[in-house]
Amino acid sequence: MLKQLRNWHGQMLEILQKQTGLTNYQILWIAFAEGLFFGLLLGWWWFT
């Protein structure tokens, strides 16, 4: 089950890369920024 999910996710990322022309490095930075943003948002919501 997890192997199928991993393969599906990899295929979807490849399709996204072909459509947008982004490199692996750019996608990693986008994922990092997204995680940071949502982490800060969740932390702000949780602690206020």
GUMITOR-345830 format. One line per 5 residues: number of its first residue (from 1); their letters; for each residue x, y, z of C-alpha. Coordinates in steps of 0.25 Angstrom, whole numbers. Example, Ala and Ser with C-alpha at 12.3 -4.5 7.8 and 13.67 -1.06 7.14 Angstrom:
<atoms>
1 = AS = 49/-18/31  55/-4/29
</atoms>
This chain:
<atoms>
1 = MLKQL = 0/0/0  11/10/4  19/6/-8  8/9/-17  5/22/-11
6 = RNWHG = 20/26/-12  20/22/-27  7/30/-29  13/42/-22  26/41/-30
11 = QMLEI = 18/40/-43  10/52/-40  22/60/-36  29/57/-50  16/61/-57
16 = LQKQT = 16/74/-49  31/77/-52  28/75/-67  16/84/-67  23/95/-59
21 = GLTNY = 38/93/-63  42/94/-49  55/86/-44  56/77/-32  63/88/-25
26 = QILWI = 52/98/-27  41/88/-23  49/85/-10  50/100/-7  35/102/-10
31 = AFAEG = 32/90/0  40/96/11  34/109/10  20/103/10  23/95/22
36 = LFFGL = 29/107/29  17/115/26  7/105/30  15/102/43  16/116/47
41 = LLGWW = 1/118/44  -3/106/52  6/110/63  0/124/64  -14/118/64
46 = WFT = -10/108/74  -3/118/84  -12/130/83
</atoms>
